[in-house]
Amino acid sequence: MQDIGEILDNRVLLVALVACFVAQALKLVIELVQHRKLNVRVLVTTGGMPSAHSALVTALAAGIGETIGWSSPDFALATVFAIIVMYDAAGVRQAAGKQARILNQMIDELFHEKPDFNQDRLKELLGHTPVQVIAGSALGITISLLARSLLAHSP
């Protein structure tokens, strides 16, 4: 049980998780503003504005840099990890989403006269646009800096 308490004392981890949850909550707000209806599914789906993955990994890297030092190997590791995650979100997963959209369209067109063809549609919203990744990254850094500032002024 002591180990769980130590995990909960890890402020860098907690701030990174908060950044991720804030990004997911913002997706709900943005969805509400854009479509004028509450769609809670956006809380548990990938893709959308801002990137929660980007917010998580940049808050993590910034927290490590602030805590351990900007020249530490730990910060370097977290930064490289963040770059890989963000590249994957905007590159590989975005491309997979485009392919899914094309395949779904092909299935719709080829099998529209065959109602017995019953396949699940591929998920199309997998990745992020570069703007969504940048917004998530900025959110993660901002939350990390705000948390550092707030914690510096607390007793």
N, C-alpha and C positions, 0 to 999 in steps of 0.2 A: 504493500500500500504506500510505502514511503516513496517508491519510484513514481507513482502516479502524481503524488504531490510535487515532486521535482519537475515533472513534465509541465504541470500547471503553473509552476514558477518561471518557466522559460518564456520571458517576455517577447523575445524575437519570434518564437513560434506563435504565440498568441496574437501578436500584431499582424503577422502574415495571414493567419486564419481570419482575423477580423477584416483585413483588406479583401480577402476572397468573398466573405459573406456580404460585405458592403457592395462589392461589384455585382453579386447576384441580386441583391435587393434593388440596386439601381436598374438592373434589367427589367424588373417588375414595374418600376416607376416609368421607365421609358416606354415599355409596352403599353402601359395604361394611357400615357399621354398620346402616343402615336395612334392607337387603335380604339381608344375610348372604352376599353373593357378590361376587366381584371383577368389575366391569364396566369395563374400560379404555376403552370407547367414550366414557365421560363426559369423558375428557381432551381430546377433540377436538370435542365437541358444544356447542351454545349452550344457554343456559338452565341452571337448577339453582342450588344454594346452595353458596357465595356467588357473586355476579356477578363474573366475572373482568374484564369490561369496566369495571365500576365501580372495582374494585381498581386496575386499570391507570391510569385517568384521574385518580383522586384521589391516587394516589401521585405521578403526574406533576405535578399542580398543587401538591401539598404540597412536593415537591422543588424546584420552581421558586420557590415562596414562600420556602422556607428558604434557598435559594442566592442568588437575585437580590434578593429583598425582597418583602414582602407587599403593598406599594403599587406594585409595578412593573406596567407594561402587560403584560409577559410572564405574570405570575401571573393578571392579569385575563383574558387570552386563554385560558390553560389552564383556569381555573375555568369560564368560559362554555362551553368545549368539553366539560368534564366534565359540566356540567349537561345539555347537549344529549344527550350519549351516554347518561346515566343516565335521562333522560326517555324517550328512544327505547326503551331496554331494557325499562323498566317500562310504557310506554304503548303505543306503536305496535306493537312486536314482540310484546308480550303479547296485544294485540287480534288481530293476525294469527294467532297460535297458536290462539286461541279460534275464529276463523273456520275455520281448517284442521280443527280437531276436529269442528266442525259439518258441514263439507263431507264429511269422511271418513265420518261417521255417515250422512249422506244417501246417499252412494254405496253404502255397505254395505246400507242398507235398500232402495234403489231397484233395485240390480243384483244382489242376492243370488241370483236365479234365472237370471242370465245369466253363465255362467262364461267366455264369450268376451270379456266386457268386462274388459280387463286394463289398468288404469291404476295407476301408482305412487301410493301414498298420500302425501298432503301431510304435511310435517313439522309436528308439533303443538307441540313444545317449542321455541319460538323466543325468547321473552322471559323476563322475570323478574318475580316479585312484588315489591312495594315492599320487603318485608323482605329479600329476596335482594339487592336493590340497596343497601340501607342496610348490610347485613352486608359486602358487597364494598367499599363506600366506607370503612367503619370499618377493614377489613383493610388497604386501600391506605394510609390515613393512618397506621395503626399501623406498618406496615412501613417507610414513609418516615421516621417519627420514630425507629424502632429503628435504621435504617441510619445516620441522621444521628448518633445517640448513639454507635453503635459506631465510626463513622469518626472522630468527634471524639476518641476515646480511643486510636486506633491511631497508630503512629509515622509 
